Amino acid sequence: MSVTLGIGGAWNGTPFHRGGRKRDTHPCFGVEGVGGLTIWTVPGDLSDVCAAAADLAANFPNPDPNDAGDRVEWALLYWNASFARAAGRLAKTVMRMCELRKLEVALVTRPMMELCANQAVINTDPKLAEIFSLQEQSSNQQLVEMLEKYGTGQSDEGIEKAAQVAEMAQALREFGYDDFPGSFPPLVMSAKERFTLAGMAKYYETFYSLASDLTHMNARAVHRYLDGDFGEGRARSELTLATDLVLRSLIAANQRLRAGLDERIESLVSEFKATVSPDSIA
């Protein structure tokens, strides 16, 4: 069996070239939920707002290492920018899947929710950004071990990745990290704990839990998948959720990096409120 490896970028050392900063308060969007993925009544077309927010996030500026006082603070800046760029790309995927009326869009909005929860949690304590980076190293090491055990992947690629992961492990040890935390769960917290700490409990109890049906393909998911109708209302609801999430990530990254995007983000938030409802954001 041949697979293309999906190891993250930890071995290049970027999160630890330099590395919290004084905690910033993370503003939380809150969309009132009543237990379904199509709870919103959207009086307008969200596509322009979602596209603009996704573009801004996907092209979020790289942090300047000189703005970080130490490795931990650099990790915090690095991950906030990375979260925003990933959120932008995921939002673009949601838009495309809505255009195609794909029920599998829940498999994209679910990680978007977890991304925003992780980002908010990391911003409560700079040391958590350090843990997040070290967990990536653990995950990469586990993947290399899996490749060696089962012989999956192309041999040349496996050898290259193994060397990169070993090199990164050595660099981290030289920084004083003698052990790496387990790769799961992220930030050594359950999903419910992370969502609660992030102020996103309502997302976890409604949208995230329902999206998890498709992830685990339980009985309800099978019926939803076979019998589900992806109409205009469902598309608008998914776009609303994606826009809410990408704006959440943008706000957090912009505040942490002081990227100077305040006016652009505030304009997008205003458009989002006008398109959906002023009461949709707490």
Backbone torsions as a table, in degrees:
resi	resn	phi	psi	omega
1	MET	NA	134.2	179.5
2	SER	-115.4	129.8	178.9
3	VAL	-129.7	155.1	172.7
4	THR	-92.6	123.8	-174.3
5	LEU	-71.2	146.9	-179.3
6	GLY	-121.2	38.6	-179.8
7	ILE	-67.4	143.1	179.6
8	GLY	-73.8	-170.9	-171.8
9	GLY	-97.6	19.9	-172.3
10	ALA	-65.2	-31.6	-172.0
11	TRP	-68.7	-16.8	-180.0
12	ASN	-79.6	-5.1	172.2
13	GLY	81.6	-0.3	-174.8
14	THR	-55.9	-43.6	-177.3
15	PRO	-65.6	-13.7	-174.6
16	PHE	-123.2	14.3	175.9
17	HIS	-64.3	-39.7	172.1
18	ARG	-133.4	-172.0	173.0
19	GLY	175.0	NA	NA
20	GLY	NA	-178.0	-178.4
21	ARG	-138.8	165.4	179.0
22	LYS	-56.8	135.5	-175.2
23	ARG	-62.1	133.5	172.6
24	ASP	-100.7	145.4	175.5
25	THR	-74.7	130.7	-178.1
26	HIS	-95.2	114.4	179.5
27	PRO	-71.6	133.1	-175.5
28	CYS	-107.3	126.8	168.0
29	PHE	-75.9	146.5	175.5
30	GLY	-136.0	120.3	176.8
31	VAL	-109.3	119.3	-174.7
32	GLU	-64.9	128.5	-177.7
33	GLY	-113.6	150.2	176.6
34	VAL	-126.6	21.1	171.5
35	GLY	103.3	9.5	179.5
36	GLY	-139.6	168.7	-178.8
37	LEU	-89.4	-0.8	-179.3
38	THR	-125.0	46.1	-172.4
39	ILE	-84.6	-15.8	-174.0
40	TRP	-88.4	146.2	166.8
41	THR	-105.0	111.5	-172.9
42	VAL	-106.5	113.7	-174.8
43	PRO	-81.6	-2.4	-177.8
44	GLY	-142.5	-176.4	-179.3
45	ASP	-92.9	120.7	-177.3
46	LEU	-85.5	-9.5	-169.2
47	SER	-58.3	-40.0	-178.3
48	ASP	-67.0	-42.3	179.9
49	VAL	-65.8	-45.2	-179.6
50	CYS	-63.1	-42.5	-179.3
51	ALA	-64.1	-42.3	-179.7
52	ALA	-65.9	-42.3	178.8
53	ALA	-66.3	-40.6	180.0
54	ALA	-64.4	-41.4	178.6
55	ASP	-63.8	-44.3	-179.1
56	LEU	-63.2	-41.6	-179.3
57	ALA	-70.6	-44.2	-177.4
58	ALA	-62.6	-24.9	179.9
59	ASN	-110.0	27.5	-179.1
60	PHE	-58.3	136.5	-175.1
61	PRO	-64.4	146.5	176.2
62	ASN	-67.8	142.8	177.4
63	PRO	-71.6	155.2	177.4
64	ASP	-95.5	120.3	179.5
65	PRO	-56.0	-26.5	-179.3
66	ASN	-70.8	-13.8	178.5
67	ASP	-83.7	-6.7	-178.4
68	ALA	-103.4	138.6	-179.3
69	GLY	-85.8	-22.9	-179.5
70	ASP	-156.5	-178.8	-176.1
71	ARG	-63.6	-38.8	-177.9
72	VAL	-65.5	-43.6	178.6
73	GLU	-66.1	-36.8	177.0
74	TRP	-62.5	-40.6	177.6
75	ALA	-60.2	-39.1	-180.0
76	LEU	-64.5	-44.4	178.4
77	LEU	-66.2	-44.7	-178.6
78	TYR	-57.9	-48.3	-175.4
79	TRP	-71.1	-35.4	178.3
80	ASN	-62.4	-44.4	177.2
81	ALA	-64.0	-40.0	-178.8
82	SER	-67.5	-40.4	176.8
83	PHE	-59.2	-45.8	-178.3
84	ALA	-62.0	-45.1	-179.3
85	ARG	-64.5	-39.9	178.2
86	ALA	-66.2	-40.1	178.6
87	ALA	-61.3	-39.4	178.4
88	GLY	-62.9	-43.2	179.9
89	ARG	-67.8	-38.5	177.8
90	LEU	-65.5	-39.0	179.0
91	ALA	-63.0	-38.4	176.9
92	LYS	-64.7	-36.1	177.4
93	THR	-66.0	-41.0	177.6
94	VAL	-59.6	-43.8	180.0
95	MET	-59.8	-44.6	-179.3
96	ARG	-65.7	-40.7	-179.7
97	MET	-68.1	-32.9	175.7
98	CYS	-67.7	-38.7	176.1
99	GLU	-59.5	-38.1	-178.8
100	LEU	-87.0	-1.7	-179.6
101	ARG	57.4	48.9	-178.7
102	LYS	-93.9	119.1	177.6
103	LEU	-61.4	-24.0	-178.6
104	GLU	-68.9	0.9	178.4
105	VAL	-56.9	-27.1	178.2
106	ALA	-62.3	-25.8	177.8
107	LEU	-73.2	-9.6	176.4
108	VAL	-103.1	-41.8	179.8
109	THR	-68.3	-29.0	178.7
110	ARG	-62.4	-51.9	176.1
111	PRO	-65.4	-27.4	175.2
112	MET	-61.8	-41.8	178.5
113	MET	-63.7	-43.2	-179.4
114	GLU	-67.8	-36.1	176.2
115	LEU	-58.5	-47.7	-178.5
116	CYS	-65.8	-37.5	177.5
117	ALA	-64.7	-45.1	179.6
118	ASN	-62.1	-42.0	-179.7
119	GLN	-62.9	-44.3	-179.9
120	ALA	-64.9	-39.3	-179.7
121	VAL	-66.4	-44.3	178.4
122	ILE	-56.9	-36.2	-178.0
123	ASN	-75.9	-5.0	175.0
124	THR	-83.4	-18.7	-177.3
125	ASP	-159.8	114.3	-177.8
126	PRO	-54.0	-31.5	-178.7
127	LYS	-62.6	-24.0	179.0
128	LEU	-68.7	-29.3	175.2
129	ALA	-65.1	-35.7	176.8
130	GLU	-64.9	-45.9	178.7
131	ILE	-61.2	-41.3	-178.8
132	PHE	-59.9	-42.1	179.3
133	SER	-67.7	-42.9	179.8
134	LEU	-65.9	-33.8	177.2
135	GLN	-66.4	-30.9	176.5
136	GLU	-65.1	-39.2	177.3
137	GLN	-62.6	-43.1	177.5
138	SER	-59.6	-43.0	179.9
139	SER	-63.3	-41.2	178.8
140	ASN	-64.8	-40.7	178.8
141	GLN	-64.4	-39.9	178.1
142	GLN	-64.2	-38.3	179.2
143	LEU	-65.9	-41.9	177.7
144	VAL	-62.1	-42.1	177.7
145	GLU	-62.2	-38.8	178.0
146	MET	-64.1	-42.4	178.9
147	LEU	-62.3	-41.9	179.8
148	GLU	-68.4	-35.2	-177.6
149	LYS	-72.8	-43.3	-172.9
150	TYR	-106.7	-7.8	177.0
151	GLY	70.2	24.5	178.6
152	THR	-83.1	159.2	-179.1
153	GLY	84.4	167.2	178.2
154	GLN	-78.2	138.6	-173.1
155	SER	-58.5	-44.6	-179.1
156	ASP	-63.2	-40.4	-179.7
157	GLU	-66.4	-42.5	179.3
158	GLY	-60.6	-43.0	179.1
159	ILE	-63.8	-41.9	-179.5
160	GLU	-64.3	-46.3	-178.9
161	LYS	-66.4	-39.5	178.9
162	ALA	-60.1	-40.9	179.2
163	ALA	-66.4	-40.1	179.9
164	GLN	-65.8	-42.5	180.0
165	VAL	-66.1	-41.2	178.2
166	ALA	-63.9	-39.3	179.3
167	GLU	-64.0	-42.0	179.2
168	MET	-66.5	-39.8	178.2
169	ALA	-59.2	-42.0	179.0
170	GLN	-64.9	-41.8	179.7
171	ALA	-63.8	-39.9	179.1
172	LEU	-66.2	-37.9	178.2
173	ARG	-65.3	-35.1	177.5
174	GLU	-67.5	-25.1	175.3
175	PHE	-80.6	-6.5	178.2
176	GLY	105.3	6.9	178.6
177	TYR	-93.5	103.3	-177.1
178	ASP	-88.2	-16.5	-178.3
179	ASP	-144.0	153.3	-179.6
180	PHE	-119.6	134.2	179.2
181	PRO	-64.5	154.4	177.8
182	GLY	-56.0	150.2	-173.1
183	SER	-76.2	-12.9	-177.4
184	PHE	-142.6	142.6	-2.8
185	PRO	-77.6	159.5	178.9
186	PRO	-55.0	135.2	177.7
187	LEU	61.7	16.9	177.6
188	VAL	56.8	37.7	176.9
189	MET	-137.9	148.1	174.5
190	SER	-68.4	164.1	178.3
191	ALA	-59.7	-41.5	-179.5
192	LYS	-63.2	-40.7	178.3
193	GLU	-63.5	-42.7	-179.2
194	ARG	-66.7	-44.0	179.6
195	PHE	-63.7	-39.6	-179.8
196	THR	-66.1	-45.4	179.5
197	LEU	-64.0	-31.3	-179.5
198	ALA	-80.6	-3.4	-176.3
199	GLY	75.4	25.3	-176.0
200	MET	-119.3	31.5	-177.4
201	ALA	-59.1	-36.2	-178.5
202	LYS	-65.5	-33.5	176.5
203	TYR	-65.9	-44.6	-178.0
204	TYR	-62.3	-43.9	-175.4
205	GLU	-72.5	-22.9	-176.5
206	THR	-114.4	-81.9	-171.5
207	PHE	-62.3	-45.7	-177.1
208	TYR	-64.9	-44.7	-179.0
209	SER	-63.7	-40.7	179.5
210	LEU	-70.1	-38.3	177.3
211	ALA	-66.4	-27.7	178.7
212	SER	-65.5	-22.0	177.1
213	ASP	-55.0	-48.2	-178.7
214	LEU	-68.8	-32.8	178.2
215	THR	-61.5	-43.3	-176.7
216	HIS	-95.5	-9.3	179.7
217	MET	49.3	55.2	176.4
218	ASN	-77.6	-176.2	-175.0
219	ALA	-60.9	-42.2	-179.8
220	ARG	-63.6	-37.7	-179.4
221	ALA	-65.1	-39.0	179.3
222	VAL	-60.0	-45.4	179.7
223	HIS	-68.0	-40.1	178.8
224	ARG	-64.0	-38.1	-176.9
225	TYR	-70.5	-40.8	-177.9
226	LEU	-78.8	-35.0	-173.4
227	ASP	-106.5	-6.8	-172.8
228	GLY	-65.9	146.6	178.0
229	ASP	-113.3	124.4	179.6
230	PHE	-105.7	83.8	179.6
231	GLY	-93.5	-170.1	-178.1
232	GLU	-62.9	-38.1	179.5
233	GLY	-62.5	-41.9	178.8
234	ARG	-65.5	-41.2	179.4
235	ALA	-61.5	-44.2	179.8
236	ARG	-64.3	-37.4	179.3
237	SER	-64.8	-43.5	179.6
238	GLU	-65.4	-39.1	177.7
239	LEU	-65.7	-37.6	178.3
240	THR	-62.7	-46.0	179.4
241	LEU	-62.8	-45.3	-179.2
242	ALA	-63.3	-40.8	179.5
243	THR	-65.4	-43.8	176.7
244	ASP	-56.1	-44.7	-175.6
245	LEU	-71.2	-43.2	-178.3
246	VAL	-68.3	-34.3	175.6
247	LEU	-67.2	-38.9	176.8
248	ARG	-58.4	-46.9	-179.8
249	SER	-65.5	-41.2	178.9
250	LEU	-60.6	-45.5	-178.9
251	ILE	-60.5	-45.7	-178.8
252	ALA	-63.2	-46.1	-178.7
253	ALA	-65.9	-41.6	-179.4
254	ASN	-63.7	-39.9	178.5
255	GLN	-67.7	-42.9	-175.9
256	ARG	-68.9	-40.9	-177.3
257	LEU	-92.0	-8.2	-174.9
258	ARG	50.6	55.1	-171.8
259	ALA	-80.7	-5.9	177.3
260	GLY	76.4	24.4	-178.8
261	LEU	-102.2	18.1	-173.2
262	ASP	-55.2	-50.9	-175.6
263	GLU	-63.7	-42.0	-178.9
264	ARG	-65.5	-41.7	-179.5
265	ILE	-69.5	-42.5	178.8
266	GLU	-61.0	-37.3	177.8
267	SER	-64.3	-42.3	179.2
268	LEU	-66.1	-40.1	178.0
269	VAL	-62.6	-41.5	178.7
270	SER	-63.0	-42.9	177.9
271	GLU	-63.6	-39.8	179.7
272	PHE	-62.8	-45.4	179.0
273	LYS	-62.2	-41.5	-178.4
274	ALA	-67.7	-33.7	-177.8
275	THR	-77.7	-37.1	-177.9
276	VAL	-94.1	-81.3	179.6
277	SER	-174.2	137.8	178.5
278	PRO	-58.8	-25.3	-178.0
279	ASP	-83.7	-3.2	-176.6
280	SER	-81.0	-14.1	179.8
281	ILE	-121.0	125.5	-179.0
282	ALA	-75.0	NA	NA
